[in-house]
Amino acid sequence: MQKFELMATCASGIEALVGRELRDLGYDVQVENGRVRFEGTIEDILRTNLWLRTADRVKIIVSEFEAKTFDDLFELTKKVSWDKLLPIDASFPVEGRSRNSQLHSVPDAQAIVKKAIVNQLSETYHRRTRLPETGAVYPLEVAINKDQVQLTLDTTGDSLFKRGYRIGKGGAPMKENMAAALVMLTSWKSDMPFVDPVCGSGTIAIEAALIGQNIAPGFNRNFICEKWDWVPASVSEQLRDEADEKADYDAKLDITGYDIDQNMVDIAKKNAIEAGLGDVVSFKQLAVKDFKTDKLNGVIVANPPYGQRLSDQQSVRKLYREMGQTYKPLSTWSKYILTSDLEFEQFYGSRSTKRRKLYNGALRTDLFQYWGKPIWHHDGKREKK
C-alpha cells in the first residue's frame, strides 16, 4: 500500500494532545505549530480520521517547495504527478492562504496552482478540452509561509469536530474536538465522577462519555476520502467493525451535566440520545451555587460564559465567585475552568495550581486548573464515596 506524508491539523495550543493521540495509535510524529506530521497508508488515513478526538482534519502533504515567483509556483506544482491522486473527472477546488511571503496574493496563487494541475492532468490524460470536474471532490490547498509552499489534499471533508450527534446547540457552543481536549487535559479516569456544572448543550459531558466507553469519535459520520475511487470501501468497513469491537458500551460511567437553563438541559439530553449515550450521561437543571456532593475524587470541567460584553461581566464574575465558594469544600476534586477572563482567579478566590493557554476558536482563553488531593484506599485504589 502506498505511503503518504500526512498531517493532522488542530487548534493552537493542543498540538501536544494530537501528537499524544497519534502516538497512542502507533505513529511516529513530529509536532509543529497547529499541526502534527506523520506517515501512513490509506488505511492509516481512515483510522486517524475515525479515532482522532482533538484534531480538525487529516491532510495528505502532496508537495513542499520554495517559490518566490509565480513561474516557480506554476512549474513546481506542475511537476507533481497529480494523476496518481486525481481521476480525470475529479472536482478539485483549490483554497489558499499566504503569510510573510513574496507571493502574497492568495487568489493569484490559487489560480496558478489550479492551472498547473489542469495542465499536468490534461497532458497525462491526453485531454484537449476542459476537464469535466463532475466526479468526487478532492479539496486542495496551497499554503505559503515565508516563501515555503505546501500543497495539501484534505481527506476529511467536514471538520472532525462534526461528530454528527449535535442536533441542538446554545448561544456559544464549544466545538466537540475542543471539548474532548478539555477532558483529556484533566486527571479524569473512567472510574471517577465527572461533572460539567454549566453544560449548555452537553458537549463536554458527551465527549467524556465517548472517551470513557472508548467509542471512536468519527464512528457515526463519513469522510470525503471514502468517495474517492482509490479508497476501498472494504477497508473503511473493516476499520469501523474494529472500532465497534474496541468500544466498551457496557462501561458504567458517573457523568453529569448541570445547567441553570432547563431548555439547555433538554437540548443536552437530545444530543446525548443522538450520540447513543442517553442512558450513560445524565443532565439536570441546577444552579452552580446549589451543587453539593458527598462523592470523592471527582473532576469538574467547566466552560462558563466569558462575559465578553461589559454588560455581562458582572453576572459572570458573580458566577466565578459562586464557583469558588461552592467548590472550596471539595478538596479531593480537581476543577478545570476555561475562560477568557484573565482575572478569573481574583473572583474565584484562589490561585490555580496551573494555567494553560488555549484558543477557543480565535479567542485566547486560559484553562485554570485546581488539582484535588485524592483519598486512596490502602489497596492503592481511589476512594469514591
C-alpha positions as CSV (number, residue, x, y, z in Angstrom):
1,M,0.0,0.0,0.0
2,Q,1.3,3.4,-0.9
3,K,2.6,5.6,2.0
4,F,1.8,9.2,2.2
5,E,3.2,12.2,4.1
6,L,0.3,13.2,6.3
7,M,-0.6,15.8,8.8
8,A,-3.3,16.3,11.4
9,T,-4.3,19.9,11.8
10,C,-5.6,21.3,15.1
11,A,-6.3,24.4,17.1
12,S,-3.4,26.3,18.5
13,G,-2.4,25.1,22.0
14,I,-3.5,21.4,21.7
15,E,-0.8,20.2,19.2
16,A,0.8,18.1,22.0
17,L,-2.6,16.3,22.6
18,V,-2.9,15.4,18.9
19,G,0.6,14.2,19.0
20,R,-0.2,12.0,22.0
21,E,-3.3,10.6,20.3
22,L,-1.3,9.7,17.2
23,R,1.5,8.1,19.3
24,D,-1.1,6.1,21.1
25,L,-2.4,4.9,17.7
26,G,1.2,3.7,17.0
27,Y,2.6,6.5,14.8
28,D,5.9,8.3,14.8
29,V,5.1,12.0,15.0
30,Q,6.6,15.5,14.5
31,V,4.6,18.1,16.5
32,E,4.6,21.6,14.9
33,N,2.6,24.8,15.3
34,G,-1.1,24.0,14.6
35,R,-0.3,20.5,13.1
36,V,1.3,17.1,13.7
37,R,3.1,15.3,10.9
38,F,3.1,11.5,10.5
39,E,3.3,8.9,7.7
40,G,0.7,6.3,6.6
41,T,-1.3,4.4,4.0
42,I,-4.9,4.9,3.1
43,E,-5.8,2.6,5.9
44,D,-4.0,5.0,8.3
45,I,-5.8,7.9,6.8
46,L,-9.1,6.3,7.5
47,R,-8.1,5.1,11.0
48,T,-6.9,8.5,12.1
49,N,-10.0,10.3,10.8
50,L,-12.1,7.7,12.7
51,W,-10.2,7.9,16.0
52,L,-8.6,11.4,16.5
53,R,-10.6,13.3,19.1
54,T,-8.8,16.6,19.2
55,A,-7.7,17.2,15.5
56,D,-9.6,19.2,12.9
57,R,-8.6,17.3,9.8
58,V,-6.2,14.8,8.3
59,K,-4.4,16.0,5.1
60,I,-2.1,14.4,2.6
61,I,1.0,16.6,2.1
62,V,1.3,16.3,-1.7
63,S,4.4,18.6,-2.2
64,E,6.5,21.2,-0.4
65,F,9.0,23.6,-2.0
66,E,10.2,27.2,-2.0
67,A,8.6,29.6,-4.5
68,K,9.3,33.4,-4.7
69,T,7.8,33.9,-8.2
70,F,4.6,32.7,-9.8
71,D,6.6,31.0,-12.5
72,D,8.3,28.8,-9.8
73,L,4.9,28.1,-8.2
74,F,3.5,27.0,-11.6
75,E,6.4,24.8,-12.7
76,L,6.9,23.1,-9.3
77,T,3.2,22.4,-8.9
78,K,3.1,21.0,-12.5
79,K,6.0,18.6,-11.7
80,V,3.7,16.7,-9.2
81,S,2.1,13.5,-10.6
82,W,-1.4,14.7,-9.9
83,D,-2.9,11.9,-11.9
84,K,-1.9,9.5,-9.2
85,L,-4.4,11.3,-6.9
86,L,-7.0,12.8,-9.2
87,P,-9.0,10.8,-11.7
88,I,-10.0,12.5,-15.0
89,D,-13.4,13.6,-13.7
90,A,-12.1,14.8,-10.2
91,S,-13.6,18.0,-8.9
92,F,-10.6,19.8,-7.2
93,P,-11.3,23.2,-5.7
94,V,-8.2,25.0,-4.5
95,E,-8.2,27.0,-1.3
96,G,-5.3,29.3,-0.4
97,R,-3.5,31.3,2.3
98,S,-0.3,33.2,2.4
99,R,1.8,34.7,5.3
100,N,5.0,36.7,5.2
101,S,5.7,35.7,1.6
102,Q,6.6,37.4,-1.7
103,L,3.6,35.6,-3.3
104,H,1.1,37.4,-1.1
105,S,-1.9,37.4,-3.5
106,V,-4.0,34.4,-2.4
107,P,-6.4,34.5,-5.4
108,D,-3.4,34.6,-7.8
109,A,-1.7,31.7,-6.0
110,Q,-4.9,29.6,-6.1
111,A,-5.5,30.3,-9.8
112,I,-1.9,29.4,-10.7
113,V,-1.9,26.2,-8.8
114,K,-5.2,25.2,-10.4
115,K,-3.9,26.0,-13.9
116,A,-0.7,23.9,-13.3
117,I,-2.7,20.9,-12.1
118,V,-5.1,21.2,-15.1
119,N,-2.1,21.3,-17.4
120,Q,-0.5,18.2,-15.8
121,L,-3.7,16.2,-15.9
122,S,-4.6,17.3,-19.4
123,E,-1.2,16.2,-20.7
124,T,-1.3,12.9,-18.8
125,Y,-4.9,12.1,-19.8
126,H,-4.4,13.4,-23.4
127,R,-7.3,15.8,-23.0
128,R,-7.7,18.8,-25.3
129,T,-11.0,20.1,-23.9
130,R,-11.7,21.3,-20.4
131,L,-11.6,18.7,-17.6
132,P,-15.2,17.8,-16.6
133,E,-14.8,18.1,-12.8
134,T,-18.1,16.2,-12.4
135,G,-16.8,13.4,-10.1
136,A,-15.8,13.1,-6.4
137,V,-14.4,16.2,-4.7
138,Y,-10.7,16.4,-3.8
139,P,-10.3,19.6,-1.7
140,L,-6.8,21.1,-2.3
141,E,-5.0,23.9,-0.5
142,V,-1.9,26.0,-1.3
143,A,-0.4,27.4,1.9
144,I,2.6,29.7,1.6
145,N,4.5,30.7,4.7
146,K,7.8,32.6,4.4
147,D,8.0,31.6,0.7
148,Q,7.7,27.9,1.6
149,V,4.8,26.4,-0.3
150,Q,2.8,23.4,1.0
151,L,0.3,21.7,-1.3
152,T,-2.2,19.5,0.6
153,L,-5.2,17.3,-0.1
154,D,-7.9,17.2,2.6
155,T,-9.1,13.6,3.3
156,T,-11.7,14.6,6.0
157,G,-14.3,16.9,4.4
158,D,-16.4,18.5,7.2
159,S,-14.1,19.2,10.1
160,L,-13.6,16.3,12.5
161,F,-15.4,18.3,15.3
162,K,-18.6,17.5,13.4
163,R,-19.3,14.1,15.1
164,G,-22.9,14.1,13.9
165,Y,-24.6,13.9,17.3
166,R,-25.2,17.7,17.9
167,I,-28.8,18.3,16.8
168,G,-29.3,21.3,19.1
169,K,-27.0,24.0,20.4
170,G,-27.0,27.1,22.6
171,G,-25.6,30.6,22.0
172,A,-21.9,29.9,22.1
173,P,-21.4,26.2,21.7
174,M,-17.9,24.6,22.2
175,K,-16.6,22.5,19.3
176,E,-16.6,18.8,20.0
177,N,-12.8,18.4,19.5
178,M,-12.1,21.3,21.9
179,A,-14.4,19.7,24.4
180,A,-12.5,16.4,24.1
181,A,-9.3,18.3,24.5
182,L,-10.5,19.7,27.8
183,V,-11.4,16.3,29.1
184,M,-8.1,14.9,28.0
185,L,-6.2,17.7,29.8
186,T,-7.7,16.6,33.1
187,S,-6.8,13.8,35.6
188,W,-10.1,12.1,34.9
189,K,-10.3,8.3,34.5
190,S,-13.5,6.4,33.7
191,D,-14.0,5.2,37.3
192,M,-14.2,8.7,38.7
193,P,-17.2,11.0,38.9
194,F,-17.3,13.7,36.2
195,V,-19.3,16.9,36.4
196,D,-19.9,19.8,34.0
197,P,-21.7,22.4,36.1
198,V,-22.5,24.8,33.1
199,C,-23.1,22.1,30.5
200,G,-25.0,24.1,27.8
201,S,-25.8,21.7,25.0
202,G,-23.9,18.9,26.8
203,T,-20.8,18.7,24.6
204,I,-18.1,18.3,27.3
205,A,-20.1,15.6,29.1
206,I,-20.8,13.7,25.9
207,E,-17.2,13.8,24.8
208,A,-16.2,12.5,28.3
209,A,-18.6,9.6,27.8
210,L,-17.2,8.8,24.3
211,I,-13.7,8.7,25.9
212,G,-14.9,6.6,28.9
213,Q,-16.5,4.0,26.6
214,N,-13.7,4.1,24.1
215,I,-16.1,5.0,21.3
216,A,-14.4,6.3,18.1
217,P,-15.5,9.9,17.7
218,G,-15.9,9.6,13.9
219,F,-17.9,6.4,14.1
220,N,-21.2,8.0,13.1
221,R,-20.0,10.1,10.2
222,N,-18.3,9.8,6.8
223,F,-15.1,11.3,5.4
224,I,-14.7,12.9,2.0
225,C,-12.0,10.4,1.0
226,E,-14.4,7.5,1.3
227,K,-15.9,8.7,-2.0
228,W,-12.5,8.5,-3.9
229,D,-12.1,5.7,-6.4
230,W,-8.7,4.6,-4.9
231,V,-10.1,4.2,-1.4
232,P,-11.5,0.7,-0.9
233,A,-14.9,0.6,0.8
234,S,-13.8,-2.7,2.4
235,V,-11.0,-1.0,4.4
236,S,-13.5,1.5,5.7
237,E,-15.9,-1.2,6.7
238,Q,-13.2,-3.2,8.4
239,L,-11.9,-0.3,10.4
240,R,-15.5,0.6,11.6
241,D,-16.0,-3.0,12.6
242,E,-12.7,-3.0,14.6
243,A,-13.8,0.3,16.3
244,D,-17.2,-1.3,17.2
245,E,-15.3,-4.2,18.8
246,K,-13.0,-1.9,20.8
247,A,-15.8,0.1,22.3
248,D,-16.9,-0.7,25.8
249,Y,-20.6,0.1,25.6
250,D,-21.2,-1.5,29.0
251,A,-18.7,0.6,30.9
252,K,-20.5,2.2,33.9
253,L,-19.7,5.9,34.0
254,D,-20.7,8.6,36.5
255,I,-21.0,11.7,34.3
256,T,-23.4,14.5,35.0
257,G,-24.1,17.8,33.3
258,Y,-25.9,20.6,35.0
259,D,-27.3,23.9,33.7
260,I,-29.4,26.6,35.2
261,D,-31.5,26.8,32.0
262,Q,-33.9,23.8,31.6
263,N,-34.1,24.5,27.9
264,M,-30.4,23.8,27.6
265,V,-30.8,20.6,29.7
266,D,-33.4,19.4,27.3
267,I,-31.1,20.1,24.3
268,A,-28.2,18.3,26.0
269,K,-30.4,15.2,26.6
270,K,-31.4,15.1,22.9
271,N,-27.8,15.3,21.9
272,A,-26.8,12.5,24.3
273,I,-29.6,10.3,22.8
274,E,-28.4,11.1,19.3
275,A,-24.9,10.1,20.3
276,G,-26.3,6.8,21.7
277,L,-25.4,7.9,25.2
278,G,-28.8,8.8,26.6
279,D,-28.5,6.2,29.4
280,V,-24.8,6.9,30.1
281,V,-24.8,10.7,30.8
282,S,-27.4,12.4,33.0
283,F,-28.4,16.0,32.6
284,K,-30.2,18.0,35.3
285,Q,-31.3,21.6,35.9
286,L,-29.2,23.1,38.7
287,A,-27.5,26.4,39.5
288,V,-23.8,26.3,40.2
289,K,-24.3,27.6,43.8
290,D,-26.7,24.7,44.6
291,F,-24.3,21.9,43.7
292,K,-23.4,19.6,46.6
293,T,-21.9,16.1,46.6
294,D,-20.5,13.6,49.1
295,K,-18.6,11.8,46.3
296,L,-14.8,11.9,46.4
297,N,-12.0,12.2,43.9
298,G,-14.2,13.7,41.1
299,V,-13.4,16.0,38.3
300,I,-15.2,19.2,37.4
301,V,-14.8,20.7,33.9
302,A,-16.5,24.0,33.2
303,N,-16.7,26.3,30.2
304,P,-18.7,29.1,31.8
305,P,-19.8,32.3,30.0
306,Y,-16.8,34.6,29.5
307,G,-18.5,38.0,29.9
308,Q,-17.0,39.4,26.7
309,R,-19.5,42.2,26.8
310,L,-19.1,44.6,29.7
311,S,-22.9,44.3,30.4
312,D,-22.4,40.6,31.1
313,Q,-19.2,40.9,33.1
314,Q,-20.8,41.5,36.5
315,S,-23.1,38.5,36.3
316,V,-20.3,36.3,35.0
317,R,-17.9,37.3,37.8
318,K,-20.6,36.7,40.3
319,L,-20.8,33.1,38.9
320,Y,-17.0,32.8,39.3
321,R,-17.3,33.8,43.0
322,E,-20.1,31.2,43.4
323,M,-17.9,28.5,41.8
324,G,-15.0,29.4,44.2
325,Q,-17.3,29.2,47.3
326,T,-19.2,26.0,46.1
327,Y,-16.1,24.1,45.2
328,K,-13.9,25.1,48.2
329,P,-15.1,22.2,50.4
330,L,-14.5,19.6,47.6
331,S,-10.8,19.2,48.4
332,T,-10.5,15.7,46.8
333,W,-12.0,17.0,43.5
334,S,-9.9,18.6,40.7
335,K,-11.5,21.6,38.9
336,Y,-10.7,22.8,35.4
337,I,-12.3,26.1,34.3
338,L,-11.9,27.6,30.9
339,T,-12.4,31.4,30.5
340,S,-11.0,34.4,28.5
341,D,-11.3,36.5,31.7
342,L,-7.6,36.5,32.8
343,E,-8.6,38.0,36.2
344,F,-10.7,34.8,36.9
345,E,-8.6,33.7,40.0
346,Q,-9.3,37.0,41.7
347,F,-13.1,36.4,41.6
348,Y,-12.9,32.6,42.1
349,G,-11.0,33.4,45.3
350,S,-7.8,31.3,45.0
351,R,-4.8,30.8,42.8
352,S,-4.8,27.9,40.3
353,T,-2.4,25.0,40.5
354,K,-1.6,25.6,36.8
355,R,-2.8,27.7,33.9
356,R,-2.7,26.6,30.3
357,K,-3.3,28.9,27.3
358,L,-5.8,27.5,24.7
359,Y,-7.6,29.1,21.8
360,N,-11.3,28.5,21.7
361,G,-11.9,29.4,18.0
362,A,-9.9,32.7,17.6
363,L,-10.3,33.6,21.2
364,R,-7.4,33.4,23.7
365,T,-8.6,31.6,26.8
366,D,-6.9,30.1,29.8
367,L,-7.6,26.7,31.4
368,F,-7.4,27.4,35.2
369,Q,-6.6,24.1,36.9
370,Y,-7.1,23.4,40.6
371,W,-5.8,19.9,41.4
372,G,-7.5,18.0,44.2
373,K,-5.9,15.8,46.8
374,P,-7.4,12.4,46.3
375,I,-8.0,10.0,49.1
376,W,-6.7,6.5,48.4
377,H,-7.6,3.1,49.7
378,H,-4.9,1.1,51.5
379,D,-5.1,-1.2,48.4
380,G,-4.0,1.6,46.1
381,K,-7.4,2.4,44.7
382,R,-9.1,5.8,44.8
383,E,-12.0,6.2,47.3
384,K,-15.3,7.0,45.5
385,K,-17.5,7.8,48.5
